[in-house]
């Protein structure tokens, strides 16, 4: 399934809300799944110094990801195609 990167603005003072945003994305995905739209939440990365947050989702189309964003209340989210991969020889992330 194709991957999509969702870019959102997160002010420094609201970085603590990241868990709530993740919960909203998961809830939106569950609602859409009931309508036959399949989206997988892969991960979220916050760059607090840049006030930018990236959510990686997998879906059949960018439209499905945009629907998740609307339902999750992610205003002005930018959705772009992404290629996931790890350079040869790179270690996987730690499981701590």
N, C-alpha and C positions, 0 to 999 in steps of 0.2 A: 504494500500500500504506500502511496506517496507520502512524503513528509512535508509539513508546512511549519514555518516559523512565524509566530505571532509576536509582534513587537508592541510593547505598551510603555507608557510613561508612568513612573512611580516616584513621586517626590520622596526625598529622604525621610521626612517625617511620617511617611506612611509605609515604610518598608516592613514594619511589623505586621501589616495586613496581608502579607504574602500567603500565609496559610489559608486565610479566608478566601482569597482569590482562587487558589487551587481548589478549594471546596466548591466554589461557584462553578468553576470549569467542569469538575466532575459531575455536579448536579445537572448542568446543562447537557452534558454528554449522555447521562442516564435518561433524561427526558427525551432527547432526540432518538436515542436507541429504541424507545417505545414507539417511535414513528418510522422505524426502519432505517434510520441514518446511523451508520457506524463510524465512530471517531474514537481514536485511542489517544490518551494523554500520556506522553512519553516523559517529559521533564520540564522543569522551570529553572531558569538561571537569572538571577538578579545581579545587576551591576550598580550597586548603591551609589558609587561616586559619579556615575553617568546618569543616574535616575532613570535607568532603562531596565525593562524586564523582558525576557524572551521565554515564550512557552513553545515547546515543540509538540505538535500533534500529528497524528497520521490519519488520513482520510482519503476517500476516493476522489474528492474534489476540493478546491479552495472554497467553494460555496458552502460545503458542509462545515468547514472550519469557521467561516464567517457567521453561520447560524449559531454555532456554539458561542462565539464571542458576543453576539447580540444577547443571547439568553443569559450569559454569565455577567452581563453588564460591563463588558470591556469596551468602553467608549473609545472611539478613534483608534482602534487596534489596526495595525498594518499586518496583512497576511501575505507572505511570499513563499514560493516553493523553496524547499531546502533539500540538500543532499547530506544524508547522515553517513558517517564513516569514521574510521580511525586509521591514521597513517600506519603503514606496515612497521611492525616492531614496537609500536606504542603500547604501553601497559594499560589494561582496563582500569577504570576508576576504582578506588578502594571501596570496600563494602563496609565502612565504619558507620 
